[in-house]
Amino acid sequence: MEDDSLHDLVVVVIDETERGVDTDRWADLVRRAQAGEGVRAPAETNVVFVDEPTIAQLNADHMGVDGATDVLSFPIDDDPTMLEADEVRLVGDIALCWDVAERNAADHAGSLDDEIALLLIHATLHLLGHDHAEPDERALMWASERRLMNQLWTPLSRDPWQES
């Protein structure tokens, strides 16, 4: 049975690849992750599956880093206390590169689906203010990732949180 409170957590998934991405499946995962982190409706998030040249350009433009990456997050309304009670919170945008995720999957989360799920949860946490630049921040973010993956997904065949 679907939780009615999730209906006003709008997640729009756009597939700019030729992969035939199951947009409903991934929108539902992001919606449930946000609910699990206490995001209150009404809220909107956009997820765009992009190719490597697009993610590389976004990475250069917004992060100052050359080359493709797996996922980027762009928070918009990161302080919901600044919104009016009935105002839609624009949580932010996520850009995910399927090809980079596919290359990394076997050595990270295990399978491509697991990698995509982990990246979407990771990116969602970034939209909500989590970071992993410092060891204490990383520990908190990884704990949230583990909790959400355990609640919303199947067990992973690999432990992506191992320190390398």
C-alpha positions in Angstrom: 0.0 0.0 0.0 1.4 3.4 -1.1 1.8 6.1 1.6 -0.5 9.0 0.5 2.0 11.5 1.9 4.4 10.5 -0.8 2.2 11.9 -3.6 3.2 15.5 -2.9 6.9 14.6 -3.0 7.2 15.1 -6.7 10.2 13.5 -8.4 10.6 14.0 -12.1 13.0 11.7 -13.8 14.2 12.5 -17.3 16.1 10.0 -19.4 18.4 11.8 -21.9 20.2 8.5 -22.7 19.1 5.7 -25.0 19.1 3.2 -22.1 15.3 2.9 -21.6 15.6 4.0 -18.0 12.7 2.9 -15.7 11.8 6.5 -14.7 9.0 5.4 -12.4 11.2 3.0 -10.4 13.9 5.6 -9.8 11.5 8.4 -9.0 9.9 6.2 -6.4 13.2 5.4 -4.8 14.2 9.1 -4.5 10.7 10.0 -3.2 10.9 7.3 -0.5 14.5 8.3 0.4 13.4 11.9 0.9 10.4 10.8 3.0 12.9 8.7 5.0 14.9 11.8 5.7 11.9 13.8 6.8 11.3 15.9 3.7 7.8 17.4 4.0 5.5 17.9 1.1 5.0 19.7 -1.1 8.4 19.3 -2.6 9.9 18.7 -6.0 13.2 17.1 -7.2 14.5 16.5 -10.7 16.7 13.6 -11.8 18.2 13.6 -15.2 20.1 10.5 -16.6 22.8 12.0 -18.9 25.6 10.9 -21.1 29.3 11.2 -20.4 29.9 14.5 -22.3 27.0 16.1 -20.5 28.2 15.0 -17.0 31.8 16.0 -17.8 30.6 19.5 -18.8 28.5 19.8 -15.7 31.4 18.6 -13.6 33.7 21.2 -15.2 31.2 24.1 -15.0 30.0 23.5 -11.4 32.7 21.6 -9.6 35.8 22.9 -11.5 36.8 19.3 -12.2 37.8 17.9 -15.6 36.2 14.6 -16.7 33.1 12.6 -16.2 31.8 11.6 -12.8 29.0 9.3 -11.7 26.5 11.7 -10.1 26.2 15.4 -9.3 23.7 17.1 -6.9 22.5 20.7 -7.2 20.5 21.8 -4.1 18.0 24.6 -4.6 15.9 25.3 -1.5 18.3 23.9 1.1 16.7 25.7 4.0 13.0 24.8 4.1 12.4 27.1 7.1 12.7 30.0 4.7 9.6 28.9 2.7 6.0 29.9 3.3 3.8 27.0 4.7 2.1 26.3 1.3 5.1 26.9 -0.9 6.6 24.0 -2.9 10.1 23.2 -1.8 12.4 22.9 -4.8 14.8 20.3 -3.2 17.1 20.3 -6.2 18.4 18.5 -9.3 20.4 15.3 -9.7 22.4 14.5 -12.8 23.4 10.8 -13.1 25.6 9.3 -15.7 24.5 5.7 -16.5 27.7 4.8 -18.3 30.0 5.8 -15.5 27.8 4.0 -13.0 27.9 0.9 -15.2 31.7 1.0 -15.3 32.0 1.4 -11.5 29.2 -1.0 -10.4 31.1 -4.2 -10.2 33.8 -2.7 -8.0 31.5 -0.6 -5.9 27.9 -1.7 -5.1 28.0 -4.9 -7.1 25.4 -4.7 -9.8 24.3 -1.8 -12.0 20.9 -1.6 -10.3 22.5 -1.5 -6.9 24.9 1.2 -8.1 22.2 3.4 -9.5 20.1 3.0 -6.3 23.1 3.9 -4.1 24.0 6.9 -6.3 20.5 8.2 -6.2 20.3 7.9 -2.4 23.8 9.5 -2.1 22.8 12.4 -4.3 19.5 12.8 -2.5 21.4 13.1 0.8 23.6 15.8 -0.8 20.5 17.7 -1.8 19.4 17.5 1.9 22.7 18.9 3.2 24.9 15.9 3.8 28.5 15.9 2.8 31.5 13.6 3.0 34.5 16.0 2.8 35.5 15.4 6.5 35.7 12.1 8.3 32.9 12.9 10.7 30.6 14.1 7.9 31.4 11.0 5.9 30.6 8.7 8.8 27.2 10.4 9.2 26.4 10.3 5.5 27.5 6.7 5.1 25.3 5.7 8.1 22.3 7.5 6.4 23.1 5.7 3.1 23.3 2.3 4.8 20.0 2.9 6.7 18.1 4.0 3.5 19.6 1.3 1.4 18.6 -1.3 4.0 15.1 0.1 4.3 14.4 0.8 0.6 16.5 -1.6 -1.4 17.8 -5.2 -1.4 21.0 -6.2 0.3 24.1 -5.3 -1.7 26.5 -7.9 -2.9 29.4 -5.7 -2.1 30.2 -3.2 0.7 30.6 0.2 -1.0 31.4 1.9 2.3 34.7 0.1 2.8 37.6 2.5 3.2 40.1 2.0 0.3 
